[in-house]
Structure formats: structure tokens, C-alpha cells
């Protein structure tokens, strides 16, 4: 038996034993270290409350359903954006390209002034009134259809009511191992979906 097979056998026997103790969650540092190995796209999520733009950088964004078209974003409960997006009920998502890492860093900073936070960033208004980044790889506009508790975050589910995806976007911006990285177009036909 090879070392690999022996390791798998040992792991399986450990799983076959009943658990006498309840499973406890891992510590925050271990959780962060593991999740840092998951590459994710980077977005700017926006809403407009009483004429004031609210924005945040989010990598916890994903597709949920094709029919109906649903997406979700996780929003920290203590963030200013949380109360704004729940109050308004509509929001925009701008999928960032590799040349937007400074915007991502700027809008991820806690305690920044709320007024003028989008100054100097090319944006336009969508059908929901949310600011959308003009240079984004794709833009989605959403209407909140559900909000779920997610620990220290709320999971905000939105029905997509508008999209815009330029034909030839720049490489995508991803977050991996604590930093931003560019991901270009795939050239290996074996990797095409």
C-alpha cells in the first residue's frame, strides 16, 4: 500500500468513528488563512440613499439562480452600507477589471468620508439610480428580494433587473492570498466552459 493510500485509509477510519463531542467552529485566524486561498472576483456594490451614494468593495458576491436571475452579496452588519442598502432595496454591482485595484482599495477602507467617496471615479446612473462604474467588466442592477442572517453579515439576495457587459473587457481583478491580481483571458481550449 502506498503512503497516499494509507493516508486515505486512516482518514476514512477516523470519519467512521462516532463523534462524542459536538463540532466546534475553527478559530478566526485559521478560517481567514483557509479562505485566503479562495480566489474571488472583486466588485463595487453601490446604492443611493436620499441623494447620497453609498459604496463598498465586495468579493463575497455570486450568482444564485438563472431563472429567475438572482445574485447575492454579503454585507457586514456594522457597515454604513448595510443600513443604506436595506433601506433603499435596490443596488448596483460593478465587476472590476485589473486597472481598478486602487478603487477597490479606496472603497474598502473603513471610516472614509461618505460624501464624495465616488469623486474622480467615472460612473453613470443605472435604472435603479445606483452609481455604476463606467470602466467595469460588467454591471448588474438588482432589486432586493430576500435578506438572510449570516453571522456578522447579512446575505442580501437580489433579482437582476438590468445588465451591461462590454464585448471586450480588460482582464478581471481577483482577490487572492490577501492581495489583488489580474486574470487575463484563457487561451487553453481545455479550460473553456
C-alpha positions as CSV (number, residue, x, y, z in Angstrom):
1,X,0.0,0.0,0.0
2,X,1.4,3.4,-1.0
3,X,1.7,6.2,1.6
4,X,-1.1,8.1,-0.2
5,X,-3.5,5.1,0.1
6,X,-2.5,4.5,3.7
7,X,-3.3,8.2,4.5
8,X,-6.7,8.0,2.8
9,X,-7.4,4.8,4.8
10,X,-6.5,6.4,8.1
11,X,-8.7,9.4,7.3
12,X,-11.7,7.2,6.4
13,X,-11.4,5.2,9.6
14,X,-11.4,8.5,11.6
15,X,-14.6,9.5,9.9
16,X,-16.2,6.1,10.6
17,X,-16.0,6.6,14.3
18,X,-18.9,8.3,16.0
19,X,-18.4,11.8,17.3
20,X,-18.9,12.0,21.1
21,X,-18.3,15.8,21.2
22,X,-20.1,18.5,19.2
23,X,-18.1,20.0,16.4
24,X,-16.8,23.5,17.3
25,X,-16.1,26.2,14.7
26,X,-12.5,26.9,13.9
27,X,-10.7,30.0,15.1
28,X,-10.9,33.2,13.2
29,X,-7.2,33.2,12.2
30,X,-7.5,29.6,10.8
31,X,-10.7,30.5,9.0
32,X,-9.1,33.6,7.4
33,X,-6.0,31.6,6.4
34,X,-8.1,29.0,4.6
35,X,-10.4,31.5,2.9
36,X,-7.4,33.5,1.6
37,X,-6.7,30.5,-0.7
38,X,-10.0,31.0,-2.4
39,X,-9.6,33.4,-5.4
40,X,-12.7,35.6,-5.9
41,X,-13.7,38.3,-8.2
42,X,-13.8,41.9,-6.9
43,X,-16.9,44.1,-7.2
44,X,-18.1,47.5,-6.1
45,X,-21.6,47.4,-4.8
46,X,-23.5,50.7,-4.7
47,X,-26.8,52.2,-3.7
48,X,-28.1,55.8,-3.4
49,X,-30.0,56.9,-0.3
50,X,-31.5,60.3,-0.1
51,X,-29.2,61.5,-2.9
52,X,-26.1,60.2,-1.2
53,X,-24.0,57.5,-2.9
54,X,-23.0,54.5,-0.7
55,X,-20.4,52.1,-1.9
56,X,-18.4,49.2,-0.8
57,X,-15.9,46.7,-2.2
58,X,-17.2,43.2,-2.1
59,X,-15.6,39.8,-3.1
60,X,-18.5,37.9,-1.4
61,X,-20.7,38.2,-4.4
62,X,-22.0,35.3,-6.5
63,X,-24.7,34.1,-8.9
64,X,-27.6,32.3,-7.2
65,X,-30.1,31.4,-9.9
66,X,-30.6,31.6,-13.6
67,X,-34.4,31.6,-13.6
68,X,-35.2,33.9,-12.0
69,X,-31.9,35.8,-12.3
70,X,-30.6,36.1,-8.8
71,X,-27.3,37.1,-7.2
72,X,-26.2,37.6,-3.6
73,X,-23.8,39.9,-1.8
74,X,-22.7,39.6,1.8
75,X,-22.7,42.9,3.7
76,X,-21.2,43.4,7.1
77,X,-23.9,44.4,9.6
78,X,-21.8,47.2,11.2
79,X,-21.0,48.9,7.8
80,X,-22.8,52.1,6.8
81,X,-23.6,50.4,3.6
82,X,-25.7,47.8,5.4
83,X,-28.5,50.1,6.6
84,X,-28.4,52.0,3.3
85,X,-28.9,49.0,1.0
86,X,-31.6,47.6,3.2
87,X,-33.5,50.9,3.3
88,X,-33.3,51.5,-0.5
89,X,-33.9,48.0,-1.7
90,X,-32.1,48.4,-5.0
91,X,-28.4,48.3,-5.7
92,X,-25.8,48.1,-8.4
93,X,-22.8,45.8,-8.9
94,X,-19.7,46.8,-10.9
95,X,-17.4,43.8,-11.7
96,X,-13.9,45.2,-11.6
97,X,-11.1,45.0,-14.2
98,X,-7.4,44.8,-13.3
99,X,-6.9,48.6,-13.6
100,X,-9.4,49.2,-10.8
101,X,-7.4,47.9,-7.8
102,X,-7.0,51.5,-6.4
103,X,-10.7,52.0,-6.5
104,X,-11.2,48.6,-4.7
105,X,-8.7,49.6,-2.0
106,X,-10.2,53.1,-1.6
107,X,-13.8,51.8,-1.2
108,X,-12.8,49.0,1.2
109,X,-11.3,51.5,3.7
110,X,-13.3,51.8,6.9
111,X,-14.2,55.3,8.1
112,X,-13.7,57.1,4.8
113,X,-15.9,60.2,4.3
114,X,-19.3,59.3,3.0
115,X,-19.7,62.5,1.0
116,X,-17.7,62.5,-2.3
117,X,-16.4,58.9,-2.0
118,X,-17.0,58.3,-5.7
119,X,-15.4,61.6,-6.7
120,X,-12.8,61.0,-9.5
121,X,-14.3,57.6,-10.4
122,X,-16.1,57.6,-13.8
123,X,-19.7,56.4,-13.0
124,X,-23.1,56.7,-14.6
125,X,-26.6,56.0,-13.2
126,X,-28.5,52.9,-14.0
127,X,-32.2,52.2,-13.9
128,X,-32.2,51.8,-10.2
129,X,-30.4,55.1,-9.7
130,X,-27.3,53.4,-8.3
131,X,-23.9,54.6,-9.5
132,X,-22.2,52.1,-11.9
133,X,-18.5,52.2,-12.7
134,X,-18.1,53.1,-16.4
135,X,-15.0,51.1,-16.8
136,X,-16.3,47.8,-15.2
137,X,-16.1,44.5,-17.0
138,X,-19.8,44.0,-16.3
139,X,-22.6,45.9,-14.5
140,X,-25.7,44.4,-12.8
141,X,-28.6,46.2,-11.2
142,X,-30.6,44.4,-8.5
143,X,-33.8,44.6,-6.5
144,X,-33.6,43.0,-3.1
145,X,-35.9,40.0,-2.8
146,X,-34.6,38.4,0.4
147,X,-32.2,39.2,3.3
148,X,-30.8,36.3,5.4
149,X,-28.8,36.3,8.6
150,X,-25.2,35.3,8.0
151,X,-23.5,35.8,11.4
152,X,-21.8,39.2,11.4
153,X,-23.0,39.7,7.8
154,X,-26.4,39.9,6.1
155,X,-26.8,37.8,2.9
156,X,-28.6,40.2,0.5
157,X,-30.3,38.4,-2.4
158,X,-31.2,40.5,-5.4
159,X,-33.2,39.9,-8.6
160,X,-31.2,41.2,-11.5
161,X,-33.3,43.9,-13.3
162,X,-30.6,45.2,-15.6
163,X,-27.2,44.2,-17.0
164,X,-24.5,45.6,-19.2
165,X,-21.4,43.7,-20.3
166,X,-19.0,45.3,-22.7
167,X,-17.9,43.0,-25.6
168,X,-14.1,43.2,-24.9
169,X,-13.4,43.9,-21.2
170,X,-9.9,44.3,-19.7
171,X,-8.6,41.4,-17.6
172,X,-10.5,40.7,-14.4
173,X,-9.4,41.8,-10.9
174,X,-9.3,39.0,-8.4
175,X,-8.5,38.9,-4.7
176,X,-6.3,36.0,-3.6
177,X,-3.9,35.5,-0.6
178,X,-4.5,39.0,0.7
179,X,-3.9,40.9,-2.5
180,X,-5.3,41.9,-5.8
181,X,-4.2,40.1,-9.0
182,X,-5.1,40.3,-12.7
183,X,-6.6,37.4,-14.6
184,X,-6.5,37.6,-18.4
185,X,-8.4,35.7,-21.0
186,X,-7.9,31.9,-21.0
187,X,-6.1,30.6,-24.1
188,X,-6.2,26.8,-23.3
189,X,-9.2,25.3,-25.0
190,X,-9.3,22.5,-22.4
191,X,-10.2,25.1,-19.8
192,X,-13.1,26.7,-21.7
193,X,-16.5,26.1,-20.2
